[in-house]
Amino acid sequence: MKDRLPPSLYVPPHQRLGSLPPDYAFHPLPLSYSPIRYVSAYDDCVSEEAFDREPMLSALHCANLDEWKRNLSMLLRDSVKQEVISREKKDRRDFDKLAALASSLGLYSHAYAKVVVFSKIPLPNYRFDLDDKRPQREVNLHIDLLKRVEAYLNEYLTKKSKRMDRFSRTSSTSSIATDEGLLEQTELMAATKTTLDNILWQRSLQLRDRQEYWQQSVEGRRMLESRRSLPAFKQRDLVLTAISQNQVTVISGETGCGKTTQIPQFILESEIEANRGAFCSIICTQPRRISAMSVSERVAYERGEQLGESVGYKVRLEGVRGRDTRLLFCTTGILLRRLLVDRNLRGVTHVIVDEIHERGMNEDFLLIILKDLLPRRPELKLILMSATLDAELFSSYFGGAGVVHIPGFTYPVRSHFLENILEMSGYRLTQYNQIDDYGQERTWKMNKQIPRKRKSQIASVVEDALRAADLKEFSPETRESLSCWNPDCIGFNLVEFILCHICENERPGGILVFMTGWDDITSLKEKLQIHPIFGNPHRVMLLACHGSMASFEQRLIFEEPASGGRKIVL
């Protein structure tokens, strides 16, 4: 028993040779002695069977030892390399002997879960970069480090409690909305109201000077002339008067009148001219991400600014805004998110809800919340904009809100229905050229398109409409094609043929193809890319647009095609 080490003394493997006092020097162990295996606390692969096999696996091969002598000697001579890592099973098995070898050379060693490391510097008990699983494990830290962390944490909690006592709950929740990018948190929270008003007044003067400088410049005058050609600009004074006299104003304007880009600018320009630029905060909602981004870029361009100065935008997971941003375009969902944490919209002076005629679930829900908010915020201005003539409906919902109608100009539009397309192009529909065998749901779609005894509801409606229609002015081939038409199919072959017909026979211009979903968009794009015309980037710029796409991919639809080319957006 005198050959055994005292049970209270633990010696790491790499310090067993040449580092013990004389009283605890190693002596040959008796044959009956069972070798001790030092196992890392993070070794998940240790079992009792492993200990039973240990005596048979403890022999160290001379070749392995000689190889490690060379490797460790090269490590010592290398001035850049700091450690050697091995994941070999035999090296983990012979770690005790290899650790002794490394210690004799003045190196440090450590066995982790499935890795052994030999280093020039001391090694920690746990290395996250060597842990394949990387679980949440307890790591022993030095007592001094724990005290420092606790001191920093207590200091932070003390400061936070003082801030909570100083400001109301509304102020604290507004900081959460700041993370959404909708409201700039006040920089001088501890300043007096007079000092803060002076700072905002100085900013208002800076915004006014910047706006006047742009309006007097050559580019600014040229841009102003371009804006004056829009019907909305002719109603500028009428719109501003209605907004100032009513808490809620409904503005209806035909498509193309310029209400989306001009009315937010009217409000911002009037506030800046009245030296209230830094005091106002205008939020304009758009139903789609691409609309919020593209409109904000256009408004910033018309103001001669970079996006993020006085005009910015915020959509899900993305946004551009700055300290002086007073007009923010965002999606309807972003404003609803803001209302979750700040039900009074503190600091917001104007809310513009665009495209309310679309009547989406988010838009209707937003109008309900804003209607309840208006009595609590009598100074808040709400502007509703619609492209249709149903303004009276929204006006009555808000208790007789002011209504302004902006007349607009529309481009001539000719509508061609399926029978007209078949007659002009000469395309013939059969039972075999309408099957859509494409996409991830290919089998389901093909089964749905198989003729059945019991027809779908839409097929029955189409047959009734064809029987009631007067098709005498069309050719027999067209009438026969209509009799074979399967309304359950989209007809990719027909779409491809019509696009080819337009590219070869119609005047230059872009083509916008509306599909029923992302699967149809990608499948049609893949089908068109192998076509000799649509697959040629010099002749056709073929693009896809969907709400799930990244923002930079959606912006590609605004790029101009090559000279003589045609742009097709799916």
C-alpha positions in Angstrom: 0.0 0.0 0.0 3.0 2.3 0.4 3.3 2.3 -3.4 -0.1 4.0 -3.8 -0.5 7.8 -3.9 -2.3 9.4 -1.0 -6.0 9.4 -1.9 -6.3 13.2 -1.2 -3.6 14.2 -3.8 -4.6 14.4 -7.4 -1.8 14.8 -10.0 -2.8 15.8 -13.6 -1.5 13.4 -16.2 1.0 15.8 -17.8 2.6 16.6 -14.4 3.2 13.1 -13.1 6.8 12.9 -14.2 9.5 15.3 -12.9 7.1 17.5 -11.0 6.4 15.5 -7.8 8.3 15.9 -4.5 10.6 13.1 -3.5 8.1 11.7 -1.0 5.6 11.1 -3.7 7.8 9.8 -6.4 6.4 7.0 -8.6 7.4 3.4 -7.9 6.6 0.3 -9.8 3.0 -0.9 -8.9 2.2 -4.4 -8.0 0.7 -6.7 -10.6 -2.6 -6.8 -8.8 -2.9 -3.0 -9.0 -5.7 -1.8 -11.2 -4.6 1.2 -13.2 -6.3 4.5 -12.6 -7.9 6.2 -15.6 -8.4 10.0 -15.4 -11.5 10.9 -17.3 -12.5 14.4 -18.4 -15.7 15.7 -16.9 -17.1 16.2 -20.4 -16.4 12.7 -21.7 -19.9 11.4 -22.7 -18.5 8.1 -24.0 -17.2 6.6 -20.8 -18.8 3.3 -19.6 -18.0 0.5 -17.2 -17.1 -1.7 -20.2 -14.4 0.7 -21.1 -12.8 0.3 -17.8 -13.0 -3.5 -18.2 -11.1 -3.3 -21.5 -8.5 -0.8 -20.3 -5.8 -3.3 -19.4 -5.9 -4.8 -22.9 -5.8 -1.4 -24.6 -3.1 0.2 -22.5 -0.1 -0.9 -24.5 1.5 2.0 -26.4 2.9 1.2 -29.9 6.4 2.3 -30.5 5.6 3.6 -33.9 2.9 5.9 -32.4 5.3 7.1 -29.8 8.0 7.9 -32.3 5.6 9.7 -34.5 4.4 11.9 -31.7 8.0 12.7 -30.7 8.5 14.1 -34.2 5.2 16.0 -34.2 5.9 17.6 -30.8 9.4 18.5 -31.7 8.2 20.2 -34.9 5.6 22.1 -32.8 8.4 23.4 -30.6 10.4 24.6 -33.6 7.4 26.2 -35.2 7.1 29.9 -34.1 3.6 30.4 -35.4 1.8 27.2 -34.5 0.6 27.0 -30.9 -1.0 23.6 -30.6 -1.5 20.1 -32.1 -4.9 18.5 -32.1 -5.7 14.9 -32.7 -9.0 13.1 -33.0 -7.5 9.6 -33.4 -8.9 6.9 -31.2 -5.4 5.4 -30.5 -4.2 8.8 -29.3 -7.0 9.1 -26.9 -6.3 5.6 -25.7 -2.6 6.3 -25.1 -3.1 9.8 -23.8 -1.4 9.2 -20.4 1.9 8.2 -22.1 1.6 10.9 -24.6 0.9 13.5 -21.9 4.1 12.3 -20.1 6.0 12.7 -23.3 4.7 16.2 -23.8 5.4 17.2 -20.2 9.0 16.1 -20.6 9.3 18.4 -23.6 7.8 21.4 -21.6 4.3 21.2 -23.3 0.8 21.2 -21.9 -1.8 18.6 -22.7 -5.5 17.9 -22.1 -8.0 15.3 -23.2 -11.4 16.5 -24.1 -14.5 14.5 -25.1 -13.1 13.1 -28.4 -10.0 15.2 -28.9 -6.6 15.4 -27.3 -4.6 18.7 -27.5 -0.9 19.4 -26.9 -0.1 23.1 -26.6 2.6 25.5 -25.7 0.3 27.4 -23.3 -1.9 26.1 -20.5 -5.3 24.6 -21.6 -8.7 25.2 -20.0 -11.0 22.5 -18.7 -13.5 23.1 -21.6 -13.1 24.2 -25.2 -16.3 25.0 -26.9 -14.6 25.0 -30.3 -13.7 21.3 -29.8 -17.1 20.3 -28.6 -19.2 18.9 -31.5 -22.4 18.9 -29.5 -21.8 22.3 -27.8 -24.4 21.7 -25.1 -25.2 24.2 -22.3 -22.8 22.9 -19.7 -21.6 24.5 -16.5 -18.1 26.0 -16.8 -16.1 26.7 -13.7 -14.9 30.3 -13.7 -12.4 32.0 -11.5 -13.8 33.6 -8.3 -12.4 37.0 -9.2 -14.1 36.9 -12.6 -17.4 35.9 -11.0 -17.2 38.9 -8.6 -16.6 41.3 -11.4 -19.6 40.0 -13.4 -21.8 40.3 -10.4 -20.6 43.8 -9.7 -21.4 44.9 -13.3 -24.8 43.3 -13.2 -25.7 45.0 -9.9 -24.6 48.3 -11.3 -26.8 47.8 -14.4 -29.8 46.8 -12.4 -29.4 49.8 -10.1 -29.3 52.2 -13.0 -32.3 50.5 -14.6 -34.4 50.8 -11.5 -33.6 54.5 -11.2 -34.7 55.1 -14.8 -37.9 53.2 -14.2 -38.7 55.4 -11.2 -37.9 58.5 -13.2 -40.0 57.8 -16.3 -43.5 56.4 -16.7 -44.4 53.1 -18.2 -45.3 54.8 -21.5 -41.8 56.0 -21.8 -40.3 52.6 -21.2 -42.6 50.9 -23.7 -41.6 53.5 -26.4 -38.1 52.2 -26.1 -39.3 48.8 -27.2 -40.9 50.4 -30.2 -37.5 52.0 -30.9 -36.1 48.6 -31.7 -38.7 48.3 -34.4 -37.3 51.5 -35.9 -40.4 53.5 -35.7 -39.5 56.2 -33.2 -36.2 57.7 -32.3 -35.6 57.6 -28.6 -34.9 61.0 -27.1 -31.2 61.5 -26.7 -31.3 63.8 -23.8 -33.7 62.0 -21.5 -32.5 63.9 -18.4 -32.6 67.3 -20.0 -35.3 69.8 -19.0 -38.2 70.5 -21.4 -36.9 73.9 -22.2 -33.5 72.6 -23.3 -35.1 69.8 -25.3 -37.4 72.3 -27.1 -34.4 74.4 -28.0 -32.6 71.5 -29.5 -35.7 70.5 -31.5 -36.1 74.1 -32.6 -32.5 74.2 -33.9 -33.1 70.9 -35.8 -36.3 72.4 -37.3 -34.3 75.4 -38.6 -31.7 73.1 -40.1 -34.4 71.0 -41.8 -36.0 74.2 -43.2 -32.7 75.6 -44.5 -31.9 72.2 -46.1 -35.3 72.1 -47.8 -35.1 75.7 -49.1 -31.6 75.0 -50.5 -32.9 72.0 -52.4 -36.0 73.9 -53.8 -33.8 76.8 -55.0 -31.2 74.5 -56.7 -31.4 73.7 -60.4 -32.2 70.0 -59.8 -34.8 71.0 -57.2 -36.6 73.3 -59.5 -36.5 70.7 -62.2 -38.0 68.1 -59.8 -40.6 70.6 -58.7 -41.7 71.1 -62.3 -42.1 67.4 -62.7 -44.2 67.1 -59.5 -46.5 69.9 -60.7 -47.6 67.8 -63.6 -49.3 65.4 -61.3 -53.0 65.9 -60.5 -52.3 65.5 -56.7 -50.0 68.6 -56.8 -52.8 70.8 -58.1 -54.9 69.9 -55.0 -52.0 70.6 -52.5 -53.7 73.5 -50.7 -57.1 71.8 -50.6 -55.5 68.7 -49.1 -53.5 70.6 -46.4 -56.6 72.6 -45.5 -58.7 69.5 -45.0 -56.1 67.9 -42.9 -55.7 70.9 -40.7 -59.4 71.3 -40.1 -60.3 67.6 -39.6 -58.8 64.9 -37.3 -59.7 62.3 -39.9 -59.4 63.0 -43.7 -60.3 60.5 -46.4 -58.6 61.2 -49.8 -59.7 59.3 -52.9 -57.8 59.5 -56.1 -57.6 57.5 -59.2 -54.5 55.4 -59.9 -51.7 57.5 -61.2 -52.7 60.8 -59.6 -49.6 60.8 -57.4 -51.3 60.7 -54.0 -49.0 58.0 -52.6 -45.8 60.0 -53.2 -47.1 63.5 -52.9 -49.5 63.7 -50.0 -46.9 62.6 -47.4 -44.5 65.1 -48.9 -47.1 67.9 -48.6 -47.5 67.3 -44.9 -43.7 67.0 -44.3 -43.0 70.2 -46.3 -45.7 72.2 -44.6 -44.4 71.1 -41.1 -40.8 72.0 -42.1 -41.9 75.4 -43.5 -43.7 76.2 -40.2 -40.5 75.3 -38.2 -42.1 72.2 -36.8 -40.0 69.7 -38.8 -38.3 68.2 -35.8 -41.5 68.1 -33.8 -43.5 66.1 -36.3 -43.4 62.3 -36.9 -45.3 61.0 -39.9 -46.0 57.3 -40.4 -47.3 56.1 -43.8 -48.4 52.4 -44.1 -48.2 50.3 -47.2 -49.8 46.9 -47.7 -46.6 45.3 -49.1 -42.9 45.4 -48.4 -41.9 46.3 -51.9 -44.3 49.3 -51.9 -42.9 50.7 -48.7 -39.3 50.4 -49.9 -39.9 51.7 -53.4 -42.1 54.6 -52.4 -39.6 55.8 -49.7 -36.8 55.7 -52.2 -38.8 57.8 -54.7 -39.8 60.4 -52.1 -36.2 60.7 -50.9 -35.1 61.1 -54.5 -37.7 63.9 -55.1 -36.4 65.7 -52.0 -32.8 65.5 -53.1 -31.8 63.3 -50.2 -30.3 60.0 -49.4 -32.7 57.4 -48.0 -32.4 57.5 -44.3 -32.3 61.3 -43.8 -35.7 62.9 -43.5 -37.4 59.9 -45.2 -36.9 56.3 -44.3 -38.7 52.9 -44.3 -39.2 50.0 -42.0 -40.3 46.5 -43.0 -39.9 43.1 -41.3 -36.2 42.5 -40.4 -35.1 45.5 -42.5 -35.2 49.2 -42.3 -33.4 52.5 -43.1 -33.8 55.6 -41.0 -31.7 58.2 -39.2 -31.8 60.8 -36.5 -33.7 63.3 -38.6 -36.1 60.9 -40.2 -39.6 62.5 -39.9 -41.4 60.5 -42.6 -41.4 56.8 -42.3 -42.9 54.3 -44.7 -43.7 50.9 -43.2 -46.0 47.9 -43.7 -49.3 47.6 -41.9 -47.9 44.8 -39.7 -45.1 47.0 -38.5 -47.5 49.7 -37.2 -49.7 47.0 -35.6 -46.6 45.8 -33.8 -45.9 49.3 -32.6 -49.4 49.6 -31.2 -48.8 46.5 -29.1 -46.2 48.3 -27.0 -47.3 51.9 -27.4 -51.1 52.1 -27.7 -51.1 55.9 -27.7 -48.5 56.2 -30.5 -46.5 58.7 -28.4 -44.7 61.2 -30.4 -46.5 60.5 -33.7 -48.3 63.4 -35.2 -49.7 62.0 -38.5 -50.7 58.5 -39.5 -51.4 57.8 -43.2 -53.0 54.6 -44.2 -52.6 54.0 -47.9 -54.5 51.6 -50.2 -57.4 51.1 -47.7 -59.6 49.9 -50.6 -57.8 46.6 -50.6 -59.6 45.8 -47.3 -57.1 43.2 -46.0 -57.4 41.8 -42.5 -54.5 43.8 -41.2 -55.8 47.0 -42.7 -59.3 46.6 -41.3 -57.9 45.7 -37.9 -55.7 48.7 -38.0 -58.6 51.0 -38.7 -60.5 49.6 -35.7 -57.6 50.3 -33.3 -57.0 53.8 -34.7 -60.7 54.6 -34.3 -60.4 53.8 -30.6 -57.2 55.7 -30.3 -58.4 59.0 -31.8 -60.4 60.1 -28.7 -57.3 59.7 -26.5 -55.1 61.6 -29.0 -57.1 64.6 -30.2 -54.0 66.2 -31.7 -53.3 63.1 -33.9 -54.1 63.4 -37.6 -55.3 60.4 -39.5 -55.3 60.4 -43.3 -56.9 57.5 -45.2 -56.1 57.2 -49.0 -58.1 55.1 -51.4 -57.9 54.5 -55.2 -61.6 54.0 -55.5 -64.7 56.1 -55.0 -65.8 54.4 -51.8 -64.6 57.3 -49.7 -68.0 57.9 -48.2 -68.0 54.4 -46.6 -64.8 55.2 -44.6 -66.0 58.7 -43.9 -69.2 57.4 -42.3 -67.2 54.8 -40.3 -65.2 57.6 -38.7 -68.2 59.8 -38.0 -68.3 62.0 -41.0 -64.7 62.6 -41.8 -63.6 65.1 -44.4 -63.4 63.9 -47.9 -61.1 65.1 -50.7 -61.3 63.7 -54.2 -58.3 64.0 -56.6 -59.1 63.6 -60.2 -56.5 61.7 -62.1 -55.5 60.6 -65.6 -55.5 57.0 -66.7 -53.8 55.4 -69.6 -56.0 53.7 -72.3 -56.6 50.1 -71.4 -57.9 47.4 -73.8 -59.2 44.1 -72.3 -58.7 40.9 -74.3 -60.5 37.8 -73.0 -59.6 34.2 -73.7 -61.7 34.0 -76.9 -60.0 37.2 -78.2 -56.6 35.8 -77.5 -57.4 32.6 -79.3 -58.8 34.4 -82.3 -55.8 36.8 -82.6 -53.0 34.3 -82.0 -54.5 31.3 -83.7 -53.7 29.0 -80.7 -55.8 25.9 -80.4 -56.7 24.3 -77.1 -57.0 20.5 -76.9 -57.4 18.0 -74.1 -53.7 17.3 -74.2 -51.9 20.7 -74.3 -53.5 22.1 -71.1 -52.1 19.6 -68.5 -49.8 21.4 -66.1 -47.2 18.8 -65.3 -44.8 21.0 -63.2 -43.8 21.9 -59.7 -43.6 20.1 -56.4 -47.3 19.3 -56.5 -47.1 17.8 -60.0 -48.9 14.5 -59.1 -51.7 16.2 -57.3 -52.2 18.7 -60.1 -52.3 16.1 -62.8 -54.8 14.0 -60.9 -57.0 17.1 -60.5 -56.9 17.8 -64.2 -58.0 14.4 -65.3 -61.5 14.5 -66.8 -64.1 13.2 -64.3 -67.7 12.3 -64.5 -68.5 14.8 -61.8 -67.2 18.2 -62.8 -65.9 20.8 -60.4 -68.0 23.8 -59.6 -65.9 26.2 -61.6 -66.0 23.9 -64.7 -69.8 23.8 -64.4 -70.0 27.6 -64.2 -67.7 28.0 -67.3 -69.8 25.6 -69.3 -73.0 27.5 -68.5 -71.3 30.8 -69.5 -70.1 29.3 -72.8 -73.6 28.1 -73.6 -75.1 31.5 -72.9 -72.4 33.4 -74.7 -72.8 34.6 -78.3 -69.7 33.4 -80.1 -70.9 33.8 -83.7 -68.4 36.4 -84.5 -65.5 34.1 -83.8 -64.2 31.4 -86.0 -65.2 27.7 -85.7 -61.6 26.9 -84.6 -61.9 29.3 -81.7 -65.3 28.0 -80.7 -64.0 24.4 -80.8 -61.0 25.5 -78.6 -63.3 27.0 -76.0 -65.4 23.8 -75.9 -62.1 21.9 -75.0 -61.1 24.5 -72.4 -60.3 23.0 -68.9 -60.7 25.8 -66.3 -59.0 23.7 -63.7 -55.7 24.2 -65.6 -53.6 27.3 -65.8 -52.2 26.3 -69.2 -48.5 27.0 -69.2 -48.3 26.2 -72.9 -50.9 28.9 -73.7 -49.0 31.4 -71.5 -45.7 30.6 -73.2 -47.3 30.9 -76.7 -49.0 34.2 -75.9 -45.8 35.7 -74.5 -43.9 34.6 -77.6 -46.7 36.1 -79.8 -46.4 39.5 -77.9 -42.6 39.6 -78.2 -42.6 38.9 -81.9 -45.6 41.0 -83.0 -46.4 43.7 -80.5 -44.6 47.0 -79.8 -41.9 47.3 -77.1 -42.9 47.3 -73.5 -42.9 45.3 -70.3 -45.1 42.3 -69.5 -46.5 41.5 -66.1 -47.9 38.0 -65.6 -49.9 37.3 -62.5 -49.7 33.7 -61.1 -51.5 31.9 -58.3 -48.5 31.3 -56.1 -44.7 30.8 -55.7 -44.8 27.3 -57.1 -46.4 28.5 -60.3 -44.0 31.4 -60.6 -40.9 29.3 -60.3 -42.2 26.6 -62.5 -43.2 29.0 -65.3 -39.8 30.7 -65.0 -38.0 27.4 -65.4 -40.1 26.6 -68.4 -39.5 29.9 -70.1 -35.7 29.9 -69.4 -35.2 27.0 -71.8 -37.1 28.8 -74.6 -34.8 30.3 -77.3 -36.4 33.7 -76.9 -37.0 34.0 -73.2 -33.8 32.3 -72.3 -31.8 35.0 -74.1 -30.8 37.7 -71.6 -30.1 40.1 -74.5 -33.7 40.0 -75.7 -35.7 39.4 -72.5 -35.1 40.3 -68.9 -37.1 37.5 -67.1 -37.7 38.3 -63.4 -39.8 36.8 -60.6 -41.5 38.8 -57.8 -43.0 37.4 -54.6 -43.5 38.5 -51.1 -41.2 35.7 -49.7 -38.2 36.9 -51.8 -35.4 39.0 -50.4 -35.7 42.7 -50.7 -32.8 43.1 -53.1 -34.3 40.5 -55.4 -37.7 42.3 -55.4 -35.9 45.6 -56.3 -34.7 44.0 -59.6 -38.1 44.5 -61.1 -37.5 48.3 -61.3 -34.3 47.9 -63.4 -34.4 48.8 -67.0 -33.8 46.0 -69.6 -31.0 46.2 -72.1 -31.5 48.3 -75.2 -34.0 46.6 -77.5 -34.9 44.1 -74.8 -38.2 43.4 -73.1 -38.9 42.9 -69.4 -41.2 40.1 -68.2 -42.1 40.0 -64.5 -43.8 36.9 -63.1 
